[in-house]
Amino acid sequence: MTEVDITSKTMDGIGPHGVKVGLLRVLGPAHVWALGVGIVLVGEYMGWNFAVGKGGAYAALIACWFAGILYTCVAMIDSEVTSTVASAGGQYTQAKHIVGPLMAFNVGLYLVFAYTMLEAANAITAGYLVSVVATITGHEGALNQRPFIILVIMFLAWLNYRGVLATLTFNLVITAFAFAAILILFLSTSGIIGAGIMDHAALFEGHELPYGWIGILASLHFGLWYYLGIEGTTQAAEEVRSPARALPFGTLAGIMTLLIAATLTWYVCSGVLPWEFLGDGVNGSVAPLFDTARLSGSAGLVWLLGFGTLFATLASANGCINDASRAWFAMGRDKYLPGWFGAVHPKYRTPYRAIVFLVPIALIFALGAPLDQVITFSILSGLLGYTFMPLNIIMFRRKWPLNSIKRGYEHPFHPLPAITLLTLCGVTFFAVFLGYGTQLVAMIGFYIVVSLWFHFWRYRFVNRGAQFTMPWPKPQGY
Amino acid sequence: MGLWNWIEYGAWALSAAFALHMVLDWLRTDSTYPEDVLTSSREGELEAMAEEHKVKS
């Protein structure tokens, strides 16, 4: 280790902790909640309603609860493993410790792609929202959305670069606002406060299941929208003050929040908007909660849900930058990628090189790729990650049974959640194959190619001796 | 030129400012600190000190 003068005026940040710099442990359960819910809540504001187009309103509700079960399993499994393997990288680090290097490399890439694509999709959406505001306020002609897309990515990357506490406190405020906006819309349109405008019976009559049971199957993969990204809470593992408490608390509170938000969103929108309009997310209702607010006739609700939509989009992009950079950083630190990416900023204590490196990649996807393709790639990468989780927890419990190491949280009914999750992932893969078979095959082909590259070339650079860091006993059977 | 054209220019300018700040700080940091200090973070060091990872019988 290089000798460094810790009294140096120029080397700010090198203090009493000596010449080693790591990520800062400053976060609490509320930040974990804000990270998980913040990434996801945009899915309540837009995207989920494609499920209505595929199978009608009831199919969308079934998809909502089907995906709700899937993600409750994800949240429980993640809470147990991550509160025990509390390091940056989340599922990547879990895979490294529990399954093996090749699985870890793949899971790391799933995470980086899922979050970077989702960040790009959010930036595109934010640019679109600004153009809608311009049109509403009387701007003639089409607004150039590019500067606003770039601004969203640059501002949020800058915020992430400057420190994790400010980044996730910002997320906490705007996520809480967006969630509160959904609650207020529900109270205002359901008749609890003022006159209600919902009429489910009239809107559903004759359209209960317009495409039958196959419509339900087709709508399943859009049900993921309600919760996609809650597993991102694990990336905060190395920056929370108390991993054993904050991670399970924040993650489980997050999935409960999302179950409430998803059900309320379906109830409010399907009770106000006709299913044909609601289900067409391109030419019909792009932002269903906002459209419901417009139909309410209340200017206050229109503004509230307008800001709610924008804030949900920003919170999601912000959380994605945080998570993608932690996964990239962790892979660099272990030399799964060049070790140069494993650097921490001595003053801001953030993985600054990983954050800056992923900015142009997000920009390329945000400015050069169609939104639906970007979203599909993000969902498919996420789905591959969910398929890994049940295998991971089964191996974790086998190698280190409950009484062998200390866990922050022990999830109940094992192995039922793992088997449920694996089954639901299988069904969702089939549903995705029906709609996006080409993309699914292309993406799996991509991961096979990079796996071969890792196995035959990259693995020789991996710091093998230093990659298993947990002070655990030997796994059972070894 | 309308208000939204000015806002567009503002968005370009702010984006450039944020990008410039990150890149300059990055270069300054890399040239100020030795590489082995910047990459000195190790997984699990805090856990090794703070957590027992043993179950009380």
Interface residues (C-beta under 8 A of the other chain):
Chain A: M1 T2 V4 T10 M11 I14 V19 K20 V21 G22 L23 R25 A86 S87 A88 G89 T93 A134 T137 H139 E140 L143 N144 P147 F148 I150 L151 M154 F155 A157 W158 Y161 E238 A330 R333 D334 G339 W340 G342 A343 V344 H345 P346 K347 Y352 R353 I355 V356 V359 N403 S404 I405 K406 A466 Q467 T469 M470 P471 W472
Chain B: G2 L3 W4 E8 Y9 A11 W12 L14 S15 F18 A19 H21 M22 V23 D25 W26 T29 T32 Y33 P34 E35 D36 V37 L38 T39 S40 S41 R42 E43 G44 E45 L46 E47 A48 E51 E52 H53 K54 V55
